[in-house]
Amino acid sequence: MTEDTSEKSDRSFGNSLYPEDQKKVDDFVNRGINSVKRKPFRPMRLVLMLIFVVTMLSIFSQFLASWAGAY
């Protein structure tokens, strides 16, 4: 079964709402907190920030340990 055939047979790809119900859904989605446009989530940016913060905390803890005479 090809991808096109499976998409056509899968009803989740089609609009199964009546037009008046779809209008209610569209109105709700465009109202209040749902209407705020957000930037896309960037997981690699988050990973890089975490690596940077953990590295800086590690360097700081090494500095504190040598300053306090633990080493």
C-alpha positions in Angstrom: 0.0 0.0 0.0 1.5 3.3 -1.0 1.6 6.4 1.1 -1.0 8.2 -1.1 -3.4 5.3 -0.9 -3.1 5.1 2.9 -3.7 8.8 3.2 -6.8 8.6 1.1 -8.2 5.7 3.1 -7.4 7.3 6.5 -10.3 9.6 7.4 -8.1 11.6 9.9 -6.6 13.5 6.9 -10.0 14.7 5.8 -12.3 17.3 7.4 -15.0 15.3 9.1 -16.8 18.3 10.7 -19.8 20.0 9.5 -19.1 23.6 8.2 -20.8 25.2 11.2 -18.9 23.1 13.6 -15.6 23.8 11.8 -16.4 27.6 12.1 -16.9 27.2 15.9 -13.5 25.4 16.1 -11.8 28.0 14.0 -13.3 30.8 16.1 -12.1 29.2 19.3 -8.6 28.6 18.0 -8.3 32.2 16.9 -9.5 33.6 20.3 -7.7 34.3 23.6 -4.6 32.5 24.5 -4.9 30.3 21.4 -4.4 33.3 19.1 -0.8 34.0 20.3 1.7 33.2 17.6 4.7 31.4 19.0 8.1 30.8 17.7 8.8 27.2 16.8 10.4 25.0 19.5 14.1 24.5 18.9 15.4 21.5 20.8 19.0 21.8 19.7 19.1 25.4 21.1 17.9 24.0 24.4 20.5 21.3 24.4 23.3 23.8 23.7 22.1 26.1 26.4 22.0 23.2 28.9 25.5 22.1 27.9 26.7 25.7 28.3 25.1 26.1 31.8 26.3 22.8 33.1 29.9 23.5 31.8 29.9 27.0 33.5 28.6 25.6 36.8 31.3 22.8 36.6 34.1 25.4 36.0 32.7 27.6 38.8 32.6 24.6 41.3 36.2 23.7 40.4 37.3 27.2 41.0 35.5 27.3 44.4 37.0 24.0 45.4 40.5 25.1 44.6 39.9 28.5 46.2 38.6 26.8 49.4 41.6 24.4 49.5 39.7 21.3 48.9 42.3 20.1 46.3 
